[in-house]
Amino acid sequence: MEQMYGNLQKKTIAKTRYKFRKGYLQVSLREKNEVRGELMQVFGTADKAYFSQLLNKGIVNIRLPHYEAINHIFARRGITDVWTTEEV
């Protein structure tokens, strides 16, 4: 990804969107509410609409503590294939 400024070229840093929906879809129905509650604690929210937005749209350049906490939540349930990524 490059931007042109006159004759100068400047490389820009590509942003990445991380989506944990792939892992969430592997959670059993019996555990969905518990997992959602744990994930909402990671993000510090009680707003289900905000959680839904994170689940469906993903997180741009996620912070490492959030990434590790989400991986841990799914790993405790035997789910290791959690993420999909895309450039923004």
C-alpha positions in Angstrom: 0.0 0.0 0.0 1.6 3.3 -1.1 0.6 6.9 -1.1 1.9 9.5 -3.5 3.0 12.9 -2.3 4.3 14.7 -5.4 7.3 12.7 -6.5 7.7 11.1 -3.0 6.4 7.7 -2.2 5.6 6.9 1.4 4.7 3.3 2.5 1.8 3.2 4.9 1.2 0.6 7.5 -1.7 -1.7 6.6 -4.3 -2.1 9.3 -5.6 -5.6 10.0 -9.1 -6.5 11.2 -9.2 -9.5 13.5 -12.4 -11.5 13.8 -13.0 -14.1 16.5 -16.4 -15.1 15.0 -14.9 -18.3 13.6 -14.0 -19.5 17.1 -17.3 -18.3 18.5 -19.3 -20.4 16.0 -17.5 -23.5 17.3 -18.8 -23.0 20.9 -21.6 -25.4 21.9 -25.1 -23.9 22.5 -24.8 -24.9 26.2 -21.7 -22.7 26.6 -22.6 -19.7 24.4 -23.9 -17.5 27.2 -20.8 -18.2 29.4 -18.4 -17.6 26.6 -20.2 -14.3 25.6 -20.0 -13.2 29.2 -16.3 -13.9 29.4 -15.6 -12.1 26.1 -17.6 -9.1 27.3 -15.5 -9.0 30.4 -12.3 -8.9 28.2 -13.7 -5.9 26.4 -15.0 -4.3 29.6 -18.6 -4.0 28.4 -22.0 -5.1 29.3 -23.6 -3.9 26.1 -24.7 -6.8 23.9 -25.0 -4.6 20.8 -21.4 -3.6 21.2 -20.3 -7.2 21.6 -22.3 -8.1 18.5 -20.5 -5.4 16.6 -17.1 -6.7 17.7 -18.1 -10.3 16.8 -19.4 -9.5 13.4 -17.2 -6.6 12.2 -14.0 -7.5 14.0 -11.4 -5.4 15.8 -8.9 -3.3 13.9 -5.3 -3.9 15.2 -6.4 -5.7 18.4 -4.3 -5.1 21.5 -2.1 -8.1 22.5 -3.7 -8.6 26.0 -7.2 -8.8 24.4 -5.9 -11.2 21.7 -4.3 -13.5 24.3 -7.3 -13.4 26.6 -9.7 -14.3 23.8 -7.4 -17.2 22.7 -7.3 -18.4 26.3 -11.2 -18.4 26.6 -11.5 -20.6 23.5 -8.5 -22.8 24.2 -10.1 -23.8 27.6 -12.9 -25.3 25.4 -10.5 -27.0 23.0 -11.0 -24.5 20.2 -7.7 -23.4 18.6 -8.8 -22.1 15.2 -10.3 -18.9 16.4 -9.3 -16.0 14.1 -9.9 -14.7 10.6 -8.0 -11.6 9.4 -8.4 -9.1 6.6 -6.6 -5.9 5.6 -8.6 -2.7 6.1 
